[in-house]
Amino acid sequence: MNTLAPPSRSMKDLRELTPARVALGRAGASLPTGPLLEFTLDHARARDAVHAAFDAQALVAALADLGLEAIDVRSRAGSRGDYLRRPDLGRRLDQASEQALAKRSSGVCQLALVIGDGLSPTAVHAHAIELVRSLVPQLAANQIKIADVAVASGARVALGDEIGAILGARMVVMLIGERPGLSAPDSLGAYLTFAPRIGRTDAERNCVSNIHGAGLSYDDAAYKIAWLVREGLARGLGGVALKDESGDRTPQRITQNSRQV
């Protein structure tokens, strides 16, 4: 019985499937000028994303337009330099923010949302509000309401745990700018922690990452986040104990030319 050999695939085919740097070519012992300049540009974009200004008040105003009243808080990192050199300072609130949150707290709430600058304020300004716009109705369909919202400057992921604990939240969702890569300087991540408190580890969180124009769409990300929130609250757990089984919907294909929907 004769069998047909699979069709041969070229490097061009592979490059169409990934934004990774594949088959860039060669000019002597070096890269061709075009790919070298593209690399230099992407590196500059990644650096700029890390050091971009974070406009907390603009986010607070945009959240108000969505019907969400947010509070502006800060970590103990006094400057961007401190934030980058001392990750520990970004994991704890400054004293004024602790006091402001304590006054705002009603004691117990179902879900708190934190939006933090992280390592890419560019990602937060580009995607956070549109993601929240998609997330709110997904949560509402499961009778879940965002009770408290904070916009955090100088934030690391773990800062959401302290904020959630002060607010008495059963679960906290932290939207934060992810470490910029050479193909995605504006990637947003969502970190979910059940029963947040200071000292939670990464194993006790769930993460939905790679939310950006050539990655996970707002609707797909919101669907996954809402599923994890619903199941985490219903089962009373999170992290490695809560597996993402929301796969009835397949995220849109990640390609170099895909567009945010």
C-alpha positions in Angstrom: 0.0 0.0 0.0 1.5 3.3 -1.1 1.4 6.2 1.3 1.9 9.8 0.4 4.7 11.6 2.1 3.6 14.6 4.1 4.1 17.9 2.2 7.4 19.6 2.9 7.3 22.7 4.9 9.6 25.7 4.5 11.1 28.0 7.0 8.7 30.7 5.7 5.8 28.4 6.8 7.3 28.2 10.2 7.8 32.0 10.5 4.1 32.5 9.7 3.1 30.4 12.8 5.1 32.3 15.4 6.4 35.8 16.2 9.6 34.2 17.4 12.8 35.0 15.5 13.2 32.1 13.1 15.4 31.8 10.0 16.6 35.4 10.1 19.3 34.8 7.5 23.0 35.6 7.6 25.3 38.2 6.2 28.8 36.7 6.6 29.1 35.9 10.3 26.4 38.3 11.3 22.7 39.0 10.9 21.4 40.8 7.9 20.9 44.5 8.5 17.1 44.3 8.5 16.6 41.7 11.2 19.4 43.4 13.3 17.5 46.7 13.2 14.2 45.0 14.0 15.8 43.4 17.0 17.3 46.7 18.2 13.9 48.4 17.8 12.0 45.6 19.7 14.7 45.8 22.5 14.1 49.6 22.7 10.3 49.1 22.9 10.7 46.6 25.7 12.9 49.0 27.7 10.5 51.9 27.0 7.6 49.8 28.3 9.4 49.2 31.6 10.1 52.8 32.2 6.8 54.3 30.8 4.8 56.7 33.0 1.9 55.2 34.8 -1.2 57.5 34.9 -3.2 56.1 37.8 -5.7 58.9 37.8 -6.6 58.3 34.1 -7.3 54.6 35.0 -9.4 55.7 38.0 -11.5 58.0 35.7 -11.9 55.3 33.0 -13.1 52.8 35.6 -15.6 55.3 36.8 -17.0 55.4 33.3 -17.6 51.7 33.7 -19.4 52.2 37.0 -16.5 51.1 39.1 -15.3 53.4 41.9 -11.5 52.9 42.3 -9.0 54.0 45.0 -5.5 55.0 44.1 -2.8 53.3 46.2 0.9 52.9 46.1 3.5 50.4 47.1 6.6 51.1 49.3 8.7 51.7 46.2 9.3 55.4 46.2 10.5 55.6 42.7 10.8 53.5 39.5 14.4 52.9 40.3 13.5 51.6 43.8 10.8 49.4 42.2 13.3 47.8 39.8 16.1 47.4 42.3 13.9 46.2 45.2 11.1 43.9 44.2 10.2 43.4 47.9 9.1 47.0 48.1 6.6 46.5 45.4 4.9 43.7 47.3 3.8 45.9 50.3 1.6 49.0 50.5 2.9 52.2 51.9 1.4 53.4 55.2 -1.0 56.0 53.7 -2.4 53.4 51.3 -2.9 50.9 54.1 -4.9 53.4 56.1 -7.0 54.5 53.1 -7.9 51.0 52.3 -8.7 50.1 55.9 -11.2 53.1 56.0 -12.7 51.9 52.7 -13.1 48.3 53.8 -16.6 47.0 54.7 -15.1 43.9 56.4 -16.0 41.2 53.8 -16.4 41.3 50.0 -16.7 38.6 47.4 -14.3 39.9 44.8 -11.7 42.7 44.7 -10.0 43.9 41.5 -6.5 45.5 41.5 -4.9 47.1 38.4 -1.1 47.5 38.9 1.5 49.0 36.6 4.0 46.0 37.0 6.8 45.8 34.6 4.9 47.2 31.7 2.7 50.3 32.4 2.4 50.4 28.6 0.4 47.1 28.7 -1.9 48.3 31.4 -2.8 51.5 29.6 -3.3 49.6 26.4 -5.4 46.7 27.6 -6.6 46.9 31.2 -9.8 49.0 30.7 -11.0 47.0 27.7 -10.4 43.8 29.5 -12.4 45.0 32.5 -15.1 46.1 30.0 -15.3 42.5 28.8 -14.9 40.9 32.3 -17.8 42.7 34.1 -20.6 41.1 32.1 -18.9 37.7 32.2 -18.9 37.9 36.0 -22.4 39.3 36.1 -23.6 36.3 34.2 -22.4 34.2 37.2 -24.0 36.6 39.7 -20.5 37.9 40.7 -19.9 41.6 41.3 -16.6 43.4 41.7 -17.0 44.9 45.1 -13.8 47.0 45.4 -11.3 48.3 42.9 -7.8 49.6 43.5 -5.3 51.1 41.1 -1.8 50.4 42.4 1.5 52.2 41.4 4.8 50.5 41.9 3.0 47.1 42.1 4.3 43.6 42.0 1.8 40.7 41.8 1.9 40.0 45.5 0.7 43.5 46.4 -2.8 42.3 45.4 -2.7 39.9 48.3 -2.3 42.6 50.9 -4.9 44.8 49.2 -7.4 41.9 49.1 -6.7 41.0 52.7 -7.4 44.5 54.0 -10.6 44.7 51.9 -11.7 41.3 53.3 -12.0 39.9 49.8 -12.7 36.2 49.3 -10.8 36.5 46.0 -8.6 39.1 44.4 -7.9 39.6 40.7 -4.7 41.5 39.9 -4.3 42.9 36.3 -0.7 43.8 35.8 1.8 44.6 33.1 4.0 41.5 32.4 7.7 41.6 31.9 8.2 42.9 28.3 9.5 40.5 25.7 11.1 41.3 22.4 7.9 40.3 20.6 5.4 41.6 23.1 6.3 44.8 25.1 2.6 45.3 26.0 1.5 42.0 27.4 -1.0 42.1 30.3 -1.4 39.3 32.9 -4.3 38.5 35.3 -3.4 36.8 38.6 -6.1 35.3 40.8 -5.7 34.5 44.5 -8.3 32.9 46.7 -8.4 34.0 50.4 -5.6 36.6 49.8 -3.2 37.4 52.5 0.4 38.5 52.9 2.8 35.6 52.2 0.8 33.7 49.6 3.1 32.0 47.1 2.9 31.8 43.3 1.7 28.2 43.7 -1.5 29.6 45.4 -2.4 31.8 42.4 -3.9 31.2 39.0 -2.7 33.1 36.0 -4.2 34.1 32.6 -1.3 35.7 30.7 -0.3 36.9 27.2 -3.3 39.3 26.9 -2.4 41.7 24.0 -3.0 42.4 20.4 -1.2 39.4 19.0 -2.1 37.1 22.0 -5.2 36.3 24.0 -8.2 38.5 23.1 -10.1 40.4 25.7 -13.2 38.2 25.4 -11.2 35.0 25.7 -9.2 36.3 28.6 -12.4 37.5 30.3 -14.0 34.2 29.8 -11.1 32.3 31.4 -10.8 34.8 34.3 -14.6 34.7 35.0 -14.5 30.9 35.0 -11.6 30.7 37.4 -13.3 33.3 39.7 -16.6 31.4 39.7 -15.0 28.0 40.3 -12.5 29.3 42.9 -15.3 30.9 44.9 -17.6 27.9 44.6 -14.9 25.3 45.5 -13.0 27.5 48.0 -9.6 27.1 46.5 -7.1 28.3 43.9 -3.6 28.0 42.6 -2.4 24.5 41.7 -5.5 23.0 43.3 -7.7 24.7 40.7 -7.1 23.6 37.1 -8.3 25.7 34.2 -11.1 23.5 32.7 -12.7 26.4 30.8 -11.6 24.9 27.5 -15.0 24.8 25.9 -13.9 27.9 24.1 -10.7 27.8 22.1 -8.6 31.1 22.3 -8.0 32.7 18.9 -4.9 31.6 17.1 -1.8 33.5 18.1 0.0 34.8 15.1 2.1 37.7 14.2 -0.7 39.4 12.3 -3.7 38.6 14.5 -5.8 41.5 15.8 -7.4 42.2 19.2 -11.1 41.6 19.1 
